Each structure stands twice: as C-alpha cells, then as structure tokens.
Amino acid sequence: MVEEKKVIGIENTVLVTAYAPAPRGTTMYEVYNYAGVIMEIDINTNQIVNAEFTFITNLAKDFFVRLLQGYNLESGIDPLAEKIRKKYYAPSVESVIACIKVGFQRYFDLKHQYYPDKKTENRENAL
C-alpha cells in the first residue's frame, strides 16, 4: 500500500532564499562555503510555513525548521535572532542569522513589489 501525501496549497505562499558566507574552518564552509536558507512564507499572514537550511546534519535541519515554523516576520528579525543565539551554540550562528536577515529583507521588498495589495502592518519593525 502506497502512503498518500497530503498536498498543501501554495496559492498564498512564496519561497524566499538567502545566503551568507560560512565561517572558515567549519564543516559548513568546507561543504557549502555559505549558510543558506529557503523559507516558505504565507503572504497573507507573513508567517514562515516551512524552512530548509544548508546544514550537514538532519538534526540541525529539523531543529531550525521547528524554530522558524509559525514565526511571524512582522515581529521583526531581532527577537528571532536572539532566540537563535540562545538555542544554537555553533561557530556558524552569526552566518545563519545573517542569511535569515537577508531573507527577511528580500521577502518584504518583493512582497511590496509583487503584492502591493497585501498590507504589512509593521514593516519597519520587521526589518
């Protein structure tokens, strides 16, 4: 018997990617050279629906998915960055935060450009 996967609609979501240099001497640098994030974001709620990172281990990938899922980008980058610093003790922490910051900026810039009818209440706070 083949397990059927439930398909979630993508009508209201967008994918945003962002990258930042990984610190030299880390496995992330040796394998990828960069820290990278892909975030699926609901344009109606500004919440992160799903995320994927360029981590080596599945545990780290899963941890960050759980950390980001449901986060509302209108809350700003600073609370999320602080949460990451408190939860992730690794040399690449600032690279990960940097790529998320780039992703936040890219999301709001492109949302404003392509979806001007979708209001963002606290855009200034988010950036």
C-alpha positions, 0 to 999 in steps of 0.5 A, a space after each residue: 500500500 502506497 502512503 498518500 501525501 497530503 498536498 498543501 496549497 501554495 496559492 498564498 505562499 512564496 519561497 524566499 532564499 538567502 545566503 551568507 558566507 560560512 565561517 572558515 574552518 567549519 564543516 559548513 564552509 568546507 561543504 557549502 562555503 555559505 549558510 543558506 536558507 529557503 523559507 516558505 512564507 504565507 503572504 497573507 499572514 507573513 508567517 514562515 510555513 516551512 524552512 530548509 537550511 544548508 546544514 550537514 546534519 538532519 538534526 540541525 535541519 529539523 531543529 531550525 525548521 521547528 524554530 522558524 515554523 509559525 514565526 511571524 516576520 512582522 515581529 521583526 528579525 531581532 527577537 528571532 535572532 536572539 532566540 537563535 543565539 540562545 538555542 544554537 551554540 555553533 561557530 556558524 550562528 552569526 552566518 545563519 542569522 545573517 542569511 535569515 536577515 537577508 531573507 527577511 529583507 528580500 521577502 518584504 521588498 518583493 512582497 511590496 513589489 509583487 503584492 502591493 495589495 497585501 498590507 504589512 502592518 509593521 514593516 519597519 519593525 520587521 526589518 
